[in-house]
Amino acid sequence: MREAETPEADTSTATGRQKDVLVIGGGITGLAAAHRLLDGDEPVRVTVLEASDRLGGKLRAGEIAGARVDLGAESLLARRPEAVGLAREVGLGDRLQPPGTATASLWTRGALRPMPKGHVMGVPGTAEALAGVLSDEGLRRIELDADLPPTEMGEDVAVGEYVAARLGREVVDRLVEPLLGGVYAGDAYKISLRSAVPQLFAEARHHRSLTSAVRALQAKTARTQQTGPVFMGIEGGIGTLPTAVAESVRARGAEIVFGERAVTLGAQGAARSATHPAPQWRVVTESGRTFEADQVVIALPATPAAGLLRTAAPMASQELRGIEYASMALITLAYAKKTAELPEGSGFLVPPVDGHTIKAATFASQKWGWIAGENPDLHIVRTSVGRYGDEKDLGRDDADLVGVARHDLREATGLDASPVASHVTRWQDGLPQYPVGHTDRVARIRGFVGQLPGLAVCGAAYDGVGVPACIASAYAAVDELRGDASGRVALEANPVQSLHGGAGE
């Protein structure tokens, strides 16, 4: 990367000047983009700009009571190749581990109830699939779906509104809402079916009833079912993945610059000379440093991306400003095992309709064998607070949030012991929301950006909030800069569904 260099500083190859590429954002998306850039045949010099003093974005490794834990996302969807593949490429293959238990519960209607099976993100194929979770009246309402006339879905529809109209609100309130809330910290009645559950959206357009669409999708999935676990973790936490990717890209010549927030992006002027053409883009940071690049990959959340694009791509900037985010807090608690007893399983989800504060709890030391193996005398529990449109509890101080988490854990499980340690991690504007029309908004953003050669955007705001989706988005962006749109076409044809990786994900 050239930082306002003179022509003499150019690095040449047999095919001409080495290409400079600037990646803005050091989360897992930006790091994956840097990794992809360095895998190509063309000589390239890569610089990653990160505004903070740490890498990884929403992936964050930490400790509590001496135990290694994740303080952000904790699992990877293993039925897609991107995340587990990247982990293997950067030397973490032997540390990939499936969950020790996939048994989760719902804390609803006054009790912990087994998480039902036979549904797609909470949408059942039969009423019997939700027996034990829904009331008798709620189960009978599901059966009416077969007799209702087809619903006109148009180009998109809200998950909650559509499912409630077909199957009743109880299905949404008791199961769809907590599952989607675990992924997006969002409101199921506003989240786009096309964006959040794309496979079901596509199937439902061809069936008279929603339950028949679910059964058809389940049958199709069964015919192509992959073997192996659905989710994977990494020994030491998936928060170790960004560090491993960073080490890999540095070893291949990339530079990572911390503490530099990009604030302006502009196109360059005329070439310096016939033999030394000017890079296409100039980026200025908050500190006043200037970076020049032939290509720029913007791997930022929507709001800072909008600010950066306000001059170069004002229409894209305007669309990005329309993407809203939810904030949340993660309360991690460590208990002495001799004083605390937990129910079996990986944890539980909490429907908002039941009026509790926490939205989920993960029994991390039961879910991940490596945590239990390293800390045989501890129980590690993660709870989460905060949803889109319901973030009032995030105004509490850390001690209050710990108290709220302990109260709800006691109500749900009877756990009354005092933790030996606690840690509150706040994720301000942590999760982008995918309302009705999100897919079309993303298409417009990419259309505007695509008019500017050498510029690409990627990240959780576009193609899915899970780690594999972010990596797939990064790979597609890099490939498009190389003139290969096949990755983008494949991603649009087969979106990375952001599934729930168990209670508290």
C-alpha positions in Angstrom: 0.0 0.0 0.0 1.3 3.4 -1.0 0.9 6.1 1.6 1.2 9.3 -0.6 4.4 7.8 -2.1 6.6 9.2 -4.9 6.7 7.3 -8.2 10.2 6.0 -7.2 8.6 4.0 -4.4 6.5 1.9 -6.9 7.1 -1.8 -6.8 7.2 -3.3 -10.3 6.7 -6.8 -11.6 7.2 -8.4 -14.9 3.6 -7.5 -15.8 3.8 -3.9 -14.5 3.3 -2.1 -11.2 2.2 -4.3 -8.3 -1.5 -3.8 -7.5 -2.3 -2.0 -4.2 -5.5 -3.0 -2.5 -6.8 -1.4 0.7 -9.2 -3.3 2.9 -11.1 -1.0 5.3 -12.2 -2.9 8.4 -10.4 -5.6 10.4 -13.4 -7.7 11.4 -13.6 -11.3 10.1 -15.0 -10.0 6.8 -12.1 -7.7 6.1 -9.6 -10.3 7.2 -11.2 -12.9 5.0 -11.1 -10.4 2.1 -7.4 -9.9 2.7 -6.8 -13.6 2.8 -8.7 -14.1 -0.5 -6.7 -11.3 -2.2 -3.5 -13.0 -1.3 -4.6 -16.3 -2.8 -4.7 -14.9 -6.4 -2.1 -15.3 -9.1 -1.7 -11.6 -9.6 0.9 -9.8 -7.5 -0.9 -7.7 -4.9 0.1 -5.6 -2.0 -2.6 -5.6 0.7 -3.2 -3.2 3.6 -5.9 -3.6 6.2 -7.1 -0.5 8.1 -8.7 -1.1 11.4 -10.1 1.9 13.4 -9.8 0.2 16.8 -6.9 -1.5 18.6 -8.2 -5.0 18.0 -9.2 -7.3 15.2 -12.2 -9.6 14.8 -15.2 -7.3 15.1 -18.0 -9.4 16.7 -15.6 -12.3 17.2 -13.9 -11.8 20.5 -11.9 -14.2 22.6 -11.6 -13.5 26.4 -11.3 -15.0 29.9 -13.4 -15.3 33.0 -12.2 -16.8 36.2 -9.2 -18.1 34.2 -11.4 -19.9 31.7 -11.0 -19.1 28.0 -14.4 -18.1 26.5 -16.0 -16.3 23.6 -17.3 -12.9 24.4 -19.0 -12.6 21.1 -20.3 -15.1 18.6 -19.5 -18.7 19.6 -20.2 -21.1 16.8 -19.8 -21.6 13.0 -22.3 -23.0 10.6 -20.5 -26.1 9.4 -22.9 -27.0 6.6 -21.4 -24.2 4.6 -17.7 -24.4 3.6 -16.6 -20.9 4.1 -15.9 -20.6 7.9 -14.7 -24.0 8.6 -12.7 -23.9 5.4 -11.0 -20.7 6.4 -10.3 -22.1 9.9 -8.5 -25.1 8.3 -6.6 -22.9 5.9 -5.1 -20.8 8.7 -4.1 -23.9 10.8 -7.0 -24.3 13.1 -8.4 -27.5 11.6 -7.3 -29.7 14.5 -9.1 -27.4 16.9 -12.5 -27.5 15.3 -15.0 -29.2 17.6 -18.7 -29.9 17.3 -20.9 -29.0 20.3 -20.9 -31.6 23.1 -24.7 -31.4 23.2 -27.3 -30.1 20.8 -30.2 -30.4 23.2 -31.7 -27.0 24.0 -34.9 -25.8 25.6 -37.4 -23.0 25.6 -38.3 -21.2 28.8 -41.9 -20.5 28.1 -45.3 -20.7 29.9 -43.5 -21.0 33.2 -41.2 -24.0 32.5 -38.2 -25.2 30.5 -39.6 -27.2 27.6 -37.6 -29.3 25.1 -36.9 -27.4 21.9 -39.2 -28.9 19.3 -37.9 -30.6 16.1 -39.6 -30.7 12.7 -39.6 -27.0 12.0 -37.7 -24.5 9.8 -36.6 -21.5 12.0 -39.7 -22.2 14.2 -42.2 -22.7 11.3 -43.6 -26.3 11.7 -44.6 -28.7 9.0 -47.3 -30.2 11.2 -49.1 -29.1 14.4 -47.7 -32.1 16.2 -44.2 -30.7 15.8 -44.9 -28.0 18.3 -46.8 -30.1 20.9 -45.7 -29.2 24.4 -44.7 -25.7 23.4 -48.0 -24.3 22.2 -51.4 -24.4 23.8 -54.1 -26.7 22.5 -55.7 -23.7 20.9 -52.4 -22.8 19.2 -52.0 -26.3 17.8 -55.5 -26.3 16.4 -54.9 -22.9 14.7 -51.9 -24.4 12.8 -54.2 -27.1 11.3 -56.4 -24.3 9.7 -53.4 -23.5 7.4 -54.4 -26.3 4.9 -57.9 -24.7 4.4 -56.8 -21.1 4.0 -56.5 -19.6 0.5 -53.0 -19.0 -0.8 -51.3 -15.9 0.5 -49.9 -13.4 -2.0 -46.3 -12.9 -0.9 -45.1 -10.5 -3.6 -41.4 -9.8 -3.7 -41.0 -10.1 0.1 -43.0 -10.4 3.3 -42.3 -10.1 7.0 -41.7 -13.5 8.7 -43.9 -12.8 11.7 -46.8 -11.3 9.8 -46.9 -14.1 7.2 -46.5 -17.0 9.6 -49.1 -15.5 12.0 -51.6 -15.1 9.2 -51.1 -18.7 8.2 -50.5 -20.5 11.5 -51.5 -18.1 14.2 -49.5 -15.6 16.4 -48.7 -18.2 19.0 -46.3 -20.0 16.6 -44.5 -16.7 16.1 -44.5 -15.5 19.7 -43.4 -18.8 21.2 -40.9 -20.2 18.7 -40.2 -18.1 15.6 -39.5 -14.9 17.6 -36.9 -16.4 20.0 -35.1 -18.2 17.2 -34.9 -15.2 15.0 -34.1 -13.1 18.0 -31.2 -15.3 18.8 -29.8 -14.6 15.3 -30.7 -11.0 14.6 -31.7 -9.6 18.0 -34.6 -8.5 15.9 -38.4 -8.3 15.7 -39.9 -11.3 13.8 -42.8 -9.2 12.8 -40.5 -7.0 10.8 -37.7 -9.3 9.6 -37.8 -10.2 5.9 -38.6 -13.8 5.1 -36.8 -13.5 1.8 -33.6 -12.4 3.5 -33.7 -14.3 6.8 -35.2 -17.6 5.7 -34.6 -17.5 1.9 -35.1 -21.2 1.3 -38.5 -21.2 2.9 -39.5 -18.0 1.1 -38.6 -19.7 -2.3 -40.5 -22.9 -1.4 -43.6 -21.1 0.0 -44.2 -19.3 -3.3 -45.0 -22.7 -4.9 -47.4 -24.2 -2.3 -50.9 -23.5 -1.3 -50.2 -23.8 2.4 -47.2 -22.9 4.5 -47.0 -26.2 6.3 -46.9 -28.1 2.9 -44.0 -25.7 1.9 -42.2 -26.6 5.1 -42.6 -30.3 4.5 -41.4 -30.0 0.9 -38.4 -28.1 2.1 -37.7 -30.7 4.7 -37.9 -33.5 2.2 -35.6 -31.6 -0.2 -33.1 -31.0 2.6 -33.3 -34.7 3.6 -32.4 -35.8 0.0 -29.3 -33.6 0.0 -28.5 -33.8 3.6 -24.8 -33.4 4.5 -23.2 -35.6 7.0 -21.4 -34.3 10.1 -22.4 -31.6 12.6 -24.5 -28.6 11.7 -22.3 -26.3 13.8 -18.7 -26.2 14.9 -16.7 -24.4 17.6 -13.0 -23.8 17.9 -11.0 -24.9 20.9 -10.1 -21.6 22.6 -13.2 -20.0 21.1 -14.0 -18.8 17.6 -12.6 -15.5 18.7 -9.2 -17.0 18.0 -10.1 -17.2 14.2 -9.4 -13.6 13.4 -5.9 -13.8 15.1 -5.1 -16.8 13.0 -6.2 -15.2 9.8 -4.3 -12.1 10.6 -1.1 -14.1 11.2 -1.6 -15.8 7.9 -2.0 -12.6 5.9 0.9 -10.9 7.6 3.1 -13.9 6.8 2.3 -13.4 3.1 3.2 -9.8 3.2 0.0 -7.9 4.1 0.2 -5.0 6.5 -2.4 -4.4 9.2 -2.7 -0.8 10.5 -4.5 -0.2 13.8 -6.1 3.0 15.1 -6.7 4.5 11.7 -10.4 5.3 11.0 -11.0 6.0 7.3 -13.2 9.1 6.9 -13.0 10.1 3.2 -12.8 8.1 0.0 -12.2 9.8 -3.3 -11.2 9.0 -6.9 -7.7 9.9 -8.0 -6.9 12.3 -10.7 -4.7 11.8 -13.8 -1.8 9.4 -14.0 1.6 10.5 -12.8 3.2 9.2 -16.0 2.6 6.6 -18.7 4.8 4.1 -16.8 3.6 5.0 -13.3 -0.2 5.4 -13.5 -1.8 6.8 -10.3 -3.8 4.4 -8.2 -7.6 4.9 -8.6 -8.5 5.7 -5.0 -7.3 7.9 -2.2 -8.4 7.3 1.4 -7.8 9.8 4.2 -8.1 8.7 7.9 -9.2 10.6 10.9 -5.6 11.3 11.9 -4.8 12.8 8.5 -2.9 9.9 7.0 -3.5 9.3 3.3 -3.5 5.9 1.6 -3.7 5.3 -2.2 -4.9 2.1 -3.7 -5.9 0.6 -7.1 -8.8 -1.2 -5.4 -10.7 -0.7 -2.1 -12.7 -3.3 -0.3 -15.1 -1.7 2.3 -15.7 -4.3 5.0 -17.5 -2.0 7.5 -20.9 -1.9 9.1 -23.5 0.1 7.2 -23.3 3.4 9.0 -19.5 4.0 8.7 -19.6 2.6 5.2 -22.3 5.2 4.4 -20.1 7.9 5.7 -17.1 6.8 3.7 -19.1 6.6 0.5 -21.0 9.9 0.8 -19.0 11.6 -1.9 -17.9 8.7 -4.2 -21.2 6.9 -4.2 -23.9 9.2 -2.7 -26.8 7.0 -3.7 -25.2 3.9 -2.1 -24.5 6.0 1.0 -28.1 7.0 1.2 -29.3 3.4 1.0 -26.7 2.2 3.6 -28.0 4.8 6.0 -31.4 3.1 5.9 -30.0 -0.1 7.4 -30.8 -0.2 11.1 -28.9 -2.1 13.9 -29.8 -3.7 17.2 -27.7 -3.5 20.3 -27.2 -6.1 22.9 -25.2 -7.1 25.9 -23.7 -10.5 26.7 -23.4 -11.4 30.4 -21.0 -14.2 31.1 -21.0 -15.8 34.5 -18.6 -18.4 36.1 -19.9 -20.6 38.9 -18.1 -23.1 41.1 -19.4 -26.4 40.0 -19.6 -27.7 43.6 -22.1 -25.0 44.5 -24.1 -24.8 41.2 -26.2 -27.3 39.3 -27.5 -26.8 35.8 -30.1 -28.6 33.8 -28.9 -30.8 31.0 -28.4 -29.5 27.5 -26.8 -26.4 25.9 -29.2 -23.8 27.3 -32.5 -22.2 26.5 -34.2 -19.5 24.5 -36.7 -17.0 25.9 -39.8 -15.8 24.0 -40.3 -12.0 24.6 -44.0 -12.6 25.1 -43.2 -14.2 28.5 -42.0 -10.9 29.8 -38.5 -11.9 31.0 -35.4 -9.8 30.5 -32.8 -12.2 29.2 -33.5 -13.5 25.7 -31.3 -16.6 25.9 -28.8 -18.5 28.0 -26.1 -20.8 26.9 -24.5 -23.4 29.3 -21.2 -22.9 27.5 -19.2 -25.4 29.6 -21.8 -28.1 28.7 -22.1 -27.1 25.1 -18.3 -27.0 24.4 -16.2 -29.9 25.6 -13.0 -27.9 25.5 -14.3 -25.5 28.1 -15.3 -28.3 30.4 -12.0 -30.1 29.8 -9.9 -27.0 30.6 -12.1 -26.0 33.6 -13.5 -29.1 35.3 -14.5 -27.1 38.5 -16.5 -24.4 36.7 -19.8 -23.9 35.1 -19.7 -21.1 32.4 -23.0 -19.6 31.5 -23.7 -16.9 28.9 -26.9 -14.8 28.9 -27.9 -12.1 26.5 -30.1 -9.0 26.9 -31.4 -6.5 24.3 -33.4 -6.7 21.1 -34.2 -4.3 18.3 -36.8 -1.9 19.6 -36.5 -3.1 23.1 -33.1 -1.9 24.4 -34.1 -0.1 27.6 -32.3 -2.7 29.8 -29.0 -1.8 28.1 -29.1 1.4 30.0 -28.5 -0.5 33.2 -24.9 -0.6 34.6 -23.0 -3.8 34.5 -23.8 -4.8 38.1 -27.5 -4.4 37.4 -27.3 -6.5 34.2 -25.5 -9.3 36.2 -28.3 -9.1 38.8 -31.0 -9.3 36.1 -29.2 -12.3 34.5 -28.9 -14.1 37.9 -32.6 -13.4 38.7 -33.8 -14.9 35.4 -31.5 -17.9 35.6 -32.8 -18.6 39.1 -36.4 -18.4 37.9 -35.7 -20.6 34.9 -33.4 -23.2 36.4 -33.3 -22.8 40.2 -29.7 -21.7 40.0 -29.3 -19.7 43.2 -25.5 -19.8 43.7 -23.4 -16.7 43.6 -21.0 -16.6 40.6 -17.3 -16.5 41.3 -16.8 -14.0 38.4 -18.9 -12.1 35.9 -18.2 -10.2 32.7 -20.5 -7.9 30.7 -19.7 -7.3 27.0 -21.8 -4.6 25.3 -22.3 -4.8 21.5 -23.5 -1.4 20.5 -25.2 -1.5 17.1 -24.0 -5.1 16.9 -26.5 -6.7 14.5 -27.9 -5.4 11.3 -31.6 -5.7 10.8 -33.1 -7.3 7.6 -36.6 -5.8 7.2 -38.9 -6.4 4.2 -37.1 -5.2 1.1 -33.6 -5.8 2.4 -32.6 -7.9 -0.5 -33.6 -5.3 -3.0 -31.8 -2.6 -1.0 -28.6 -4.6 -1.1 -29.0 -5.0 -4.8 -29.3 -1.3 -5.2 -26.3 -0.6 -3.1 -24.2 -3.0 -5.1 -25.5 -1.5 -8.3 -24.4 1.9 -7.3 -21.0 0.7 -6.0 -20.5 -1.5 -9.1 -20.5 1.6 -11.3 -17.2 2.6 -9.7 -14.3 0.4 -10.9 -12.0 -1.0 -8.2 -14.5 -0.6 -5.4 -16.5 -3.3 -3.5 -18.5 -3.7 -0.3 -19.0 -6.7 1.9 -20.1 -7.8 5.4 -22.9 -8.6 7.7 -25.1 -5.8 6.4 -25.5 -7.5 3.0 -25.5 -11.3 2.8 -26.2 -12.7 6.2 -25.1 -12.1 9.8 -23.4 -15.4 10.5 -19.6 -15.9 10.1 -19.9 -18.1 7.0 -22.1 -15.4 5.4 -19.6 -12.7 6.2 -16.7 -14.7 4.7 -18.7 -15.6 1.6 -19.5 -12.0 1.2 -15.8 -11.1 1.4 -14.8 -13.8 -1.1 -17.5 -12.7 -3.6 -16.4 -9.0 -3.3 -12.8 -9.9 -4.0 -13.6 -12.1 -6.9 -15.8 -9.4 -8.5 -12.8 -7.0 -8.3 -10.9 -9.6 -10.3 -13.7 -9.6 -12.9 -15.3 -12.9 -11.7 -19.0 -12.4 -10.7 -19.7 -16.2 -10.3 -19.3 -16.0 -6.5 -21.9 -13.2 -6.3 -24.3 -15.1 -8.6 -23.9 -18.3 -6.6 -24.4 -16.5 -3.3 -27.6 -14.8 -4.5 -28.9 -18.2 -5.9 -28.0 -20.1 -2.7 -27.9 -17.5 0.2 -26.2 -18.4 3.5 -29.1 -18.8 5.9 -28.2 -17.5 9.3 -29.3 -20.3 11.5 -29.4 -20.4 15.3 -26.5 -22.3 16.7 -28.2 -23.3 20.0 -29.5 -21.4 22.9 -27.8 -18.0 23.4 -26.1 -17.9 20.0 
